[in-house]
Amino acid sequence: MTMSSAEQSGTFALGDRQVRRLGFGAMQLSGPNVFGPPKDRAVALAVLREAVASGVNHIDTSDYYGPHVTNQLIHDALHPYPDDLVIVTKVGARRGKDGSVLEASSPNELISAVHDNLRNLGVDVLDVVNLRNMFGVDARATGAIEAGLTTLADLQRQGLVRHIGLSSVTPQQLAAGRRICRIVCVQNKYNLAYRLDDALVDVLAQDGIAYVPFFPLGGGFTQLQSSIVSDVAQRLAATPAQIAIAWLLRRAPNILLIAGTSSLAHLRENITAAALRLSDEAFATLNELTQGRA
């Protein structure tokens, strides 16, 4: 491995497996708006293969990406899978004919989704299945999460699911879920510009539970904040995106990154960030930008 490999990001437990903290999110490999086939299938396959060759052993996906597209690409690019590769998928949603993302959390829909993931990935058991909360903070959410986790726990007992996680949940919803089954990861929106989950990240770190931020590269900075991030990047001979990755890797030891791309150049930029180390001064400067901001 080169010094820019994902190995430089360190490791953290994801269920009963240790994974490198810099992983890969496969969502962007499908077509525009995560719907339909990729613009260039050969490039999509090459991105997946280079990610794994660069030391990535944690890939995030879902069978409703495409739908079916990203899982089929993962299978075609990487099967038979390396022994250390952990593939995390997500259920609880489906795609409409127009590409819309619709709630799909009934027991039958969840069971069907798990079997779709098994079939398209070409595996007998799914490493981790995240249940996506589609109800936000609506009063229906907690009941749907509890029912959904009960279904997934039954599939776990059947040997079809190894570990279970939650996505897009509040701390209260997570607490309700943890009363149903063991939760090995939480996947929520979190980045340098959006830090509503600051306290939750720290609580999960104490409990040994992985926190997997989506939209990890952020956005939504003010002009002044963007200027400060760019200044830190310039001083470290890095890009702002690499600074965003480096900040997350230093922010807490349980953060697992799934920065996604359909570009080989962007993949290499992200992988290189695994070796980037922020000074105490740079880390403090970045923390002050958005601490506690939602």
C-alpha positions as CSV (number, residue, x, y, z in Angstrom):
1,M,0.0,0.0,0.0
2,T,1.1,3.5,-0.7
3,M,1.2,6.2,2.1
4,S,-2.0,7.6,0.5
5,S,-4.0,4.4,1.0
6,A,-7.1,4.1,3.2
7,E,-5.0,2.3,5.8
8,Q,-3.7,5.7,6.9
9,S,-7.2,6.5,8.3
10,G,-7.0,3.9,11.1
11,T,-9.7,1.4,12.0
12,F,-12.9,1.1,14.1
13,A,-15.3,-1.7,14.9
14,L,-18.3,-2.1,12.8
15,G,-20.2,-4.9,14.5
16,D,-17.7,-7.8,14.9
17,R,-15.4,-6.5,12.1
18,Q,-12.7,-3.9,12.1
19,V,-12.9,-1.6,9.1
20,R,-10.8,1.2,7.9
21,R,-12.3,4.6,8.8
22,L,-12.1,5.9,5.2
23,G,-14.7,3.9,3.3
24,F,-16.6,4.4,0.1
25,G,-20.3,5.3,-0.6
26,A,-21.6,3.8,-3.8
27,M,-24.7,5.9,-4.2
28,Q,-23.2,8.3,-6.8
29,L,-22.3,5.4,-9.1
30,S,-25.8,5.1,-10.4
31,G,-27.4,7.6,-12.8
32,P,-28.5,11.2,-12.2
33,N,-30.4,11.7,-9.0
34,V,-29.4,8.2,-8.0
35,F,-31.7,6.8,-10.6
36,G,-31.0,4.5,-13.6
37,P,-27.7,3.3,-14.9
38,P,-24.4,5.1,-14.7
39,K,-23.2,7.4,-17.5
40,D,-20.1,5.3,-17.9
41,R,-20.4,1.7,-16.6
42,A,-16.7,1.0,-17.1
43,V,-15.6,4.0,-15.1
44,A,-18.1,3.0,-12.3
45,L,-16.5,-0.5,-12.1
46,A,-13.0,1.0,-12.2
47,V,-13.8,3.3,-9.3
48,L,-15.0,0.4,-7.1
49,R,-11.9,-1.7,-8.0
50,E,-9.5,1.1,-7.3
51,A,-11.2,1.9,-4.0
52,V,-10.7,-1.6,-2.8
53,A,-7.1,-1.7,-4.2
54,S,-6.4,1.5,-2.2
55,G,-7.3,-0.2,1.0
56,V,-11.0,0.6,1.4
57,N,-12.8,-2.3,3.1
58,H,-16.1,-0.7,4.0
59,I,-18.6,0.1,1.2
60,D,-22.0,1.6,1.8
61,T,-24.9,0.9,-0.6
62,S,-28.6,0.2,-1.0
63,D,-30.7,-1.8,-3.4
64,Y,-32.9,1.3,-3.9
65,Y,-29.9,3.2,-5.4
66,G,-30.7,2.9,-9.0
67,P,-32.8,0.9,-8.0
68,H,-30.6,-2.3,-8.0
69,V,-27.9,-0.5,-10.0
70,T,-25.2,0.1,-7.4
71,N,-25.5,-3.4,-5.9
72,Q,-25.2,-5.0,-9.3
73,L,-22.1,-2.8,-10.0
74,I,-20.5,-3.8,-6.7
75,H,-21.1,-7.5,-7.6
76,D,-19.8,-7.2,-11.1
77,A,-16.7,-5.2,-10.0
78,L,-15.7,-7.1,-6.8
79,H,-17.3,-10.5,-6.6
80,P,-16.0,-12.8,-5.2
81,Y,-15.4,-10.3,-2.4
82,P,-12.2,-9.9,-0.5
83,D,-12.4,-11.6,2.9
84,D,-12.1,-8.3,4.8
85,L,-14.7,-6.3,2.8
86,V,-17.7,-5.2,4.8
87,I,-20.7,-4.2,2.6
88,V,-23.4,-2.1,4.5
89,T,-26.8,-1.7,2.9
90,K,-30.0,0.2,3.7
91,V,-33.7,-0.6,3.7
92,G,-36.9,1.3,4.5
93,A,-37.3,3.1,1.2
94,R,-38.1,2.4,-2.4
95,R,-38.0,4.3,-5.7
96,G,-41.1,5.4,-7.6
97,K,-41.3,5.2,-11.4
98,D,-40.4,8.9,-11.5
99,G,-37.3,8.4,-9.4
100,S,-39.0,9.7,-6.2
101,V,-37.9,8.1,-2.9
102,L,-40.9,6.6,-1.1
103,E,-41.4,5.0,2.3
104,A,-41.3,1.2,2.3
105,S,-41.1,0.1,5.9
106,S,-43.8,-2.6,6.3
107,P,-42.6,-6.0,7.3
108,N,-43.2,-7.4,3.8
109,E,-41.4,-4.5,2.2
110,L,-38.4,-4.9,4.5
111,I,-38.2,-8.6,4.0
112,S,-38.4,-8.1,0.2
113,A,-35.7,-5.5,0.4
114,V,-33.3,-7.7,2.3
115,H,-33.8,-10.5,-0.2
116,D,-33.2,-8.0,-3.1
117,N,-29.9,-6.9,-1.5
118,L,-28.9,-10.5,-1.0
119,R,-29.7,-11.4,-4.6
120,N,-28.1,-8.4,-6.3
121,L,-25.0,-8.5,-4.1
122,G,-24.7,-12.3,-4.6
123,V,-24.3,-13.1,-0.9
124,D,-26.0,-15.4,1.6
125,V,-25.9,-13.0,4.5
126,L,-25.7,-9.2,4.7
127,D,-22.9,-7.8,6.8
128,V,-24.9,-4.8,8.1
129,V,-28.4,-3.5,7.3
130,N,-29.4,0.0,8.2
131,L,-33.0,0.8,8.7
132,R,-33.8,4.2,7.3
133,N,-36.2,6.4,9.1
134,M,-38.5,8.0,6.5
135,F,-40.8,9.8,9.0
136,G,-38.3,12.4,10.4
137,V,-39.5,13.6,13.8
138,D,-43.2,12.8,13.0
139,A,-45.0,11.0,15.8
140,R,-45.2,7.9,13.6
141,A,-41.4,7.5,13.4
142,T,-40.7,5.7,16.7
143,G,-43.4,3.1,16.1
144,A,-42.1,2.5,12.5
145,I,-38.6,2.2,13.8
146,E,-39.5,-0.3,16.5
147,A,-41.6,-2.4,14.1
148,G,-38.9,-2.3,11.4
149,L,-36.2,-3.3,13.8
150,T,-38.3,-6.2,15.1
151,T,-38.6,-7.4,11.5
152,L,-34.8,-7.1,10.9
153,A,-34.0,-8.8,14.2
154,D,-36.1,-11.7,13.0
155,L,-34.2,-11.9,9.8
156,Q,-31.0,-11.7,11.9
157,R,-32.1,-14.7,13.8
158,Q,-32.7,-16.5,10.5
159,G,-29.1,-15.9,9.5
160,L,-29.8,-13.4,6.7
161,V,-28.5,-10.3,8.5
162,R,-25.4,-10.2,10.6
163,H,-25.7,-6.7,12.1
164,I,-28.3,-3.9,12.3
165,G,-27.9,-0.1,12.2
166,L,-30.1,3.0,12.0
167,S,-30.2,5.9,9.6
168,S,-31.7,9.4,9.9
169,V,-32.6,9.1,13.5
170,T,-32.7,11.4,16.6
171,P,-31.1,10.4,19.9
172,Q,-34.6,9.6,21.2
173,Q,-35.4,7.4,18.3
174,L,-32.0,5.6,18.6
175,A,-32.7,4.9,22.3
176,A,-36.1,3.4,21.4
177,G,-34.3,1.2,18.7
178,R,-31.7,0.0,21.1
179,R,-34.4,-1.4,23.3
180,I,-35.3,-3.7,20.4
181,C,-31.9,-5.0,19.2
182,R,-28.2,-4.2,19.2
183,I,-27.4,-1.3,17.0
184,V,-23.8,-1.3,15.6
185,C,-23.9,2.0,13.6
186,V,-25.9,5.2,13.1
187,Q,-25.9,7.0,9.8
188,N,-27.0,10.6,9.9
189,K,-26.2,13.9,8.2
190,Y,-23.1,15.4,9.7
191,N,-20.1,17.4,8.4
192,L,-18.0,20.4,9.2
193,A,-20.9,22.7,8.2
194,Y,-23.7,20.7,9.9
195,R,-23.1,19.6,13.5
196,L,-26.5,18.9,15.1
197,D,-25.2,15.5,16.2
198,D,-22.1,16.7,18.0
199,A,-23.3,15.3,21.4
200,L,-24.6,12.1,19.8
201,V,-21.2,11.4,18.1
202,D,-19.5,11.5,21.5
203,V,-22.1,9.4,23.3
204,L,-21.8,6.7,20.6
205,A,-18.0,6.8,20.8
206,Q,-18.3,6.0,24.5
207,D,-20.5,3.1,23.7
208,G,-18.3,1.7,20.9
209,I,-20.9,2.4,18.2
210,A,-19.8,3.6,14.8
211,Y,-21.1,6.9,13.5
212,V,-21.3,7.2,9.7
213,P,-22.0,10.7,8.4
214,F,-23.6,11.1,5.1
215,F,-22.9,14.2,3.0
216,P,-19.5,14.2,4.8
217,L,-18.0,16.8,2.5
218,G,-20.6,19.3,3.6
219,G,-21.4,22.6,2.0
220,G,-23.5,25.5,3.1
221,F,-20.7,27.6,4.4
222,T,-20.8,31.4,4.5
223,Q,-18.3,33.2,2.4
224,L,-16.1,33.9,5.4
225,Q,-16.3,30.2,6.5
226,S,-15.4,29.0,3.0
227,S,-12.4,31.5,3.0
228,I,-11.1,30.1,6.4
229,V,-11.4,26.4,5.2
230,S,-9.6,27.4,1.9
231,D,-6.9,29.1,3.9
232,V,-6.4,26.0,6.1
233,A,-6.3,23.8,2.9
234,Q,-3.7,26.1,1.3
235,R,-1.5,25.9,4.3
236,L,-1.6,22.1,4.2
237,A,-1.3,21.9,0.4
238,A,-4.7,20.2,0.4
239,T,-8.1,20.8,-1.1
240,P,-11.1,21.9,1.0
241,A,-12.7,18.5,0.5
242,Q,-9.6,16.8,1.9
243,I,-9.8,19.2,4.9
244,A,-13.4,18.2,5.5
245,I,-12.4,14.5,5.5
246,A,-9.4,15.1,7.8
247,W,-11.5,17.1,10.2
248,L,-14.1,14.2,10.5
249,L,-11.3,11.7,11.0
250,R,-9.9,13.7,13.9
251,R,-13.3,14.7,15.3
252,A,-14.0,11.3,16.9
253,P,-12.5,7.8,16.7
254,N,-15.9,6.2,15.9
255,I,-16.5,8.2,12.7
256,L,-16.5,6.1,9.6
257,L,-16.4,8.0,6.3
258,I,-18.3,6.9,3.2
259,A,-17.4,9.8,0.8
260,G,-18.8,8.8,-2.6
261,T,-17.9,9.7,-6.1
262,S,-18.2,8.4,-9.7
263,S,-14.8,9.9,-10.6
264,L,-11.5,8.2,-10.3
265,A,-9.8,11.6,-9.8
266,H,-12.1,12.5,-6.9
267,L,-11.6,9.0,-5.4
268,R,-7.9,9.5,-5.4
269,E,-8.3,12.9,-3.8
270,N,-10.4,11.4,-1.0
271,I,-8.1,8.5,-0.4
272,T,-5.1,10.8,-0.2
273,A,-6.9,12.7,2.6
274,A,-6.5,9.6,4.8
275,A,-2.9,10.5,5.4
276,L,-3.6,14.2,6.1
277,R,-3.1,15.3,9.7
278,L,-4.5,18.5,11.0
279,S,-2.4,20.5,13.5
280,D,-4.0,21.4,16.8
281,E,-4.2,25.0,15.6
282,A,-5.9,24.0,12.3
283,F,-8.4,21.7,14.1
284,A,-9.3,24.4,16.6
285,T,-9.8,26.9,13.8
286,L,-12.2,24.6,12.0
287,N,-14.0,23.7,15.2
288,E,-14.8,27.3,15.9
289,L,-16.4,27.8,12.5
290,T,-19.5,25.9,13.1
291,Q,-19.5,24.3,16.6
292,G,-23.1,23.4,17.6
293,R,-24.5,24.6,14.3
294,A,-27.4,22.8,12.8
